[in-house]
């Protein structure tokens, strides 16, 4: 395949992130993106409020010892919610460990969403039923999975698209380059959404990338790319929806870099003050994606106090259900240690299982 045979789409992203709403919630004139309808914007707002409340609740559960670890996505709600809402039911989502809000938005039960982070041996939900792949902990491995599933879907005559979420650090991994290469060669219906939140744990962008932007990395693979404002929910939805529709129509993959920011530490085990200062965080708080969308909706007369209170109450009810589910004692069956290791237990496993059974029987006696 040569560059001349590629679909006639612009490969070069813009020099600066494009958006639809500025930091104060005012409409940006002349944007190449299409403003979503009012119903979509109100749905984005509702889901972002619920998603943020879920995120703060999960953080609290970590402090209470109910979760082993939790990577907060506060500040990145526009990316996670906007991208997922842009999908259709038959599409696949390939999330990372930081994308719990995306899973909840997709309809995964919140307690099942947190099973992996709680330390359970199972990821908690059925990927095939929900079309949500397991949350990816190793960086970038989900990129290859997304390309493979998208390629297979086309062979099977399905019209599904695979959306893969990844961070800025994942773009430095070999798996991402292989995934982009095959997606470009095979023209798979795959959308790559890079949530560039400024840091790969403690490594800033300046030490990760020498290109003008991460979106520019698509050029070498013949993949059209977009550089967008990742704190603009309308822009994220519009860009992802456009890419999904293009992929579904046979137009191939798109790489989208969404510039956003991780407000909280990498996880509860991280001390972010060691590599960034409070002034940087404060500046990004002024670009809050939820505040931005609320300002626009209020200015348009689409969001009043009654609706805001109703959404907030719904979010509180959701958080309460998460607390109830996570605080329930789990029935532990010690013998499950030996399940799913082999199709048939080996002699060594049978011996170990018998030893455990005898020990448990002795404790009960």
KAMO-V323781 format. One record per helix or strand of 2 or more residues. SS is the DSSP state (a for helix, b for strand). FROM is the first residue (numbers start at 1). TO is the last residue. Records with the same first field share a line. If there is no record, write none. Layout:
SS=FROM-TO / FROM-TO
//
This chain:
a=3-5 / 38-63 / 77-85 / 100-106 / 110-113 / 115-118 / 127-130 / 141-155 / 169-172 / 174-186 / 205-207 / 214-221 / 233-248 / 272-274 / 278-285 / 289-299 / 305-327 / 334-338 / 347-364
b=92-94 / 162-167 / 190-196 / 199-200 / 203-204 / 224-229 / 254-259
//
